[in-house]
Each structure stands twice: as C-alpha cells, then as structure tokens.
Amino acid sequence: MTTVRESNGKLTSGADKKFLTLIAVLSVLIPVVVAALFFMPKEGSSSVDVSYLPAFHAILNSLTAVALVIGYVNVKRQNVKAHRAAMLAAFSLSAIFLVSYVTYHFLGERTTYGGEGALKYIYYFILLTHIVLAVVIVPLVLLSVYFGISNQLARHRRISRWTFPIWLYVAITGVLVYLLISPYYS
C-alpha cells in the first residue's frame, strides 16, 4: 500500500487518495446536476406522473432524520453496531431521496410558493438555508461515511461533529419546505 502526504502533513494511503478524489468530484457534480435541472427548459408535459414524489421526499427526509437521531443516540451509548446500521440507513435514504429528487425535477413541473406575509419570509429563509446546507452536506456525508467504513475513527469523529447537525437540519427543513409549499402543488 502506497502512502501519500496530504497538504496538512498527514499520511494517507493510495486507496484513500482515490476515494477522496471521488468524494471531491461527487461533491461538485451532484450540486451542479441538481442546479442544472432548475434551469433546463421543459418541453411540453411529461407523460410520467411524478406528482406523488414531493410527499415521498418528505417521508424520506423524515425517516432520514429519525435514523440520524437513532444513530446519534447509539454512538453516545457506545453501541457501534446499531450506530453504523442507523447511519447507513440514513445514507441509503438520502441516496434514494437524491435519485428521486433529480427524477422529479427532471420530469415534473416547477411549483412556486404562493403564501404571503411573514410566512413567505419564513418559507424563503428555511428554503435558502436548506439549499445552501444541502450543498455543504454532500462532501461531509461522503467523508463521514468513508472514514467510518474504512475504520478511520479519529477522522470520522472529527468530521461527523459537523456532519450530524447539518444533515439533521437539512432533513428536517426538507420536511418543513414540503409542508409549507404542499398547498401550492397543482
């Protein structure tokens, strides 16, 4: 196994270097693809009904939040096996969400928020922080999972201190965004 010295002076294996490069590429590619979907012109209407997906996304986000809390509680109780299972469940749910979200925004019609007054400002604040942190969470989740499954526990703990609260916020605000905009789906 070859080792490489990182910019911070720590040694990393050749395998680490490959996975860290893949994580960096995915961390840029995923938000770019999702953002591109919002600017793609829609040609007519899709023959595929995706109107049920926003509710499905809210369910996935809810289950992700539950899995994250279960994982957190279990790591605090030093139940590593249950922690790992819960975190892999959260990761899997988030991956399903991402594929479904891309599908929905590729095939579905855009919905605009129709509320007024203070609730409109609350909605846009939640939406903006959700979007920004959803971009930030991609590399954090990928690094946390990689360091956890590769048994690099010091690195896993260090990054997960940031990953957990941001990921939980993104999951919860995903549900709130859905609840606030759901009356405006056609």
Salt bridges, closest charged atoms under 4 A:
GLU6 OE2 - ARG155 NH2 2.78
ASP16 OD2 - ARG155 NH1 3.52
